[in-house]
Amino acid sequence: MTADRKSAEAGHSGKDVRSDLHVAIEPRDSGGIELGLESRVGPYYGEAILTQARHVLETLGVKNAKVSIHDEGALPYVIAARIETAVRRAGLANSHKALPEKIAPPAPSAIDRLRRSRLYLPGTEPKYAINAGLHGPDAIILDLEDSVHPAEKDAARTLVRNTLRAVSFGACERMVRINQLPLGLEDLAEIIPEAPDVVLIPKVEHPGQVTQVDNMIAELKVRHQINRPIWLMPILESGQGIESAAPIAAATENVVALTIGLEDYTADLGVVKTAEGRESQYGRTRLVNAARAAGVQAIDSVYSDVGDMEGLKQWAEAARALGFEGMGCIHPAQIPVIHAAFAPSAAEIEKAQRIVSAFEDAQQRGVAVVSLGSKMIDPPVVQRALKLVARAKSMGLA
Amino acid sequence: MTERVELAHNAAQRRVPTMVNGKPQIPYLGVGKYQPRGRKQAPPVRSSKDYPENGDKRLPDLETALRKCGLRDGMVISNHHHLRDGDRVALMMLEAAAKMGVKDLLWFPSASFPSQKDAIGLMEKGVIHHIEGSMNGPLGDYCTQGKMRGMGVLRSHGGRWQAIQDGEVHIDIAVIAAPTADAFGNADGSHGKSACGSLGFALADSTYADHVIVVTDNLVPFPCVPWQIQGNNVDYVVEVDCIGDPAKIVSGTTQITRSPDRLRIAEFVARFLRDAGIMKNGFSFQAGAGGIALAFVDYLRRMMKEDGVKARFVRGGSTKYLVDLLREGLTDYILDGQTFDLDGVKSIANDLRHVATSPFTSYNYHSKGNFASMVDAVVLGATEVDVHFNANVVTHSDGRLLHGIGGWQNCLFSGCSILGLPSFRDRIPVIVDEVTTLTGPGEMIDVVVTERGIAINPLRKDLLDAVKGSKLPIRPIQDIKTEVEQICGGRPARPKLGDRPVAVVKWVDGTVLDTVWQVG
């Protein structure tokens, strides 16, 4: 046995674990594969799991090893990811990947699509991902950063890669939050071939970090023949990040939104994060202003008390009033509250519709000036009304 | 069991035994096809001259009471399960019988619970011959592994009343745990340190058994009011320190699930009732105490308030959530079969609009109608459902006994029977080609609600029409099944079941609907 080969494990099992599995692998010099399986779903999928495990080991070039699997009802794409992680940790893997069957990807995501809500999904917790799309957020975020323990970064990366390939999130935009650079660059190599729609870059402080990510994505897109946009959303989480908001927003044309991470931002300021958020008012308004200047969306942080729907509603309504177009969520129950808060009111929609029909009327008559009753309507007002009506339509409100 | 079991195909094309525990059986004939004849059973006539004029029927202990009731080998002895997993009286009774050296008893509880697993030892010793009543946990495994000497018989709450009333099961001695009682034997479940609410499951036992013993840990001077059990049916009263563990009898406040998938199912169910026009003034519904059912009540409550709709009555298993409806004036009555939490117990004790019911009024099919068919909609669970809407509630899909039938079968007679289920659990699809154990015929099940969409039984064209144009995700059941099988990596293998029957599932009319086969 060579020195870099060692026993290794990956994944989780136990009474309270769902939809995951634990894989333990002991490299051997001869004797082929000895495969052991205990599974909560043994009578139904035991044979299927054994067949899949053999196939994955063969793909990864594992010839001799003892492999013990303790399965808690994991789906096939999770099984593949956990075995691959264990094999890599054991130093047994060749250069192949054990990729699950790829489902049809959703339509490419538009640069200015609705981004009212984005649901965070921890990158190492398979049980939250499979039904996340059903709850109807505008986006899901597969998180490789703060929700993942440093020792599990490799496992999360492989699982997120497989999730992007195998799980349908319906009409949701598929986002991935990579790690802070330089670790985030390793994340890109694994996930960009699966074409997420948006990459969130944490703790950005200067535009160079954004261009570094953008360049690497461009390179990987060419190498893996990906012909759909992969947008960027820098997260500003420090005083320095907020001060550089404008150049960061304009760093590349692939930036679609700026967002703020309030936990880290308030920690950087040395202030206490409060429910009213007065301490971050300046940073948040400055971010909105910089985003508007660059023509990108401003997206707010998350509201972390999942039991307080009234507090969430107030926060989200205040955020919309500041100019934010959406925020993050950490529980599906927050989604409808956020969507309602970021929806334009009936009166706003009605007024915009009147302006739009006046505009259409003027165009038909070949008149340059749009007027409503005795009032002349300025072109930016018309533009805003057109945008609001389009938004309202996509939310099913007009 | 050494005898060879003859099997016949019933009207649901399931193989069922023609003899169970030495008694000939009628295979299921179809819904409403079996016509019962004859007269109801009755206990022996008694005379007041044989009972104390001062009404004091107390005896020092349960063993003495059992002896005076003439307990002997092979008798049928019964208990109710209102104290649920906290019950101490059933084991007290069985252990007293063991001490007396009695053998081969048929234990006939309205349901058994995991805390009564010591009954296994008493079966090994020959004290108990077999159990007829729901079995789960260790007792369920003992039965499905084929270790019980007789066959298990699973009945619905209504079916248990029917079996007693029709003489299929003759109870020799009923031992009734009573949270409050007087020395005459009047008993009530809604007061006392071991309060459990209704005592409805014990009513048939008290009416039809040859002998009735009331066991209480809260003896009050005559009269015990209200008397859910009438002392006129009672032979003896035994006072003990403790009939049960209050913490396991009722839960504190039942918590609504936080699972987003389950909440989604619950919301779909509530929206279905609203959009199909079932939720209207004067309507009625029943919901159990499962996670989805509780959450459903909360969603429906909000919709009823929004639309200004009030129910005439709701049926429980009562919990805080039904009690809230009553307090907020959203229903005129709660008709309560069993009481699950402290709010329910307090309410039934203090509010005349919260009424205890029995399986006779609620569920018994062999009677002049019952409440179940008058309920507009019921929300139930299941372990499996097939593409023809046949459902299983008693076994896990590997064939092991998992739940009793409870009121589940009886509730299927409501105007709209809804199953709220996750589309898969731990990778195991819930919608299958064929259910492991048929518990409810598909023609009785109208709607299956999953987190991936709502399937309406094609037999219910009226419901399909009623929700046309709504925003509900209505899909063919086959569609949901196909999607879930793709997610789960193909159809599951079918576990191998043995060919020896270990229990039967009765339909509400006493005919045999399906067989539980030996596993492992």
Interface residues (C-beta under 8 A of the other chain):
Chain A: R18 S19 R40 V41 P43 Y44 Y45 G46 E47 A48 Q52 E72 G73 A74 L75 P76 I130 N131 L134 H135 H331 P332 A333
Chain B: P260 D261 L263 R264 S397 D398 R425 D426 R427 I428 E451 R452 I487 C488 G489 G490 P492 A493 P495
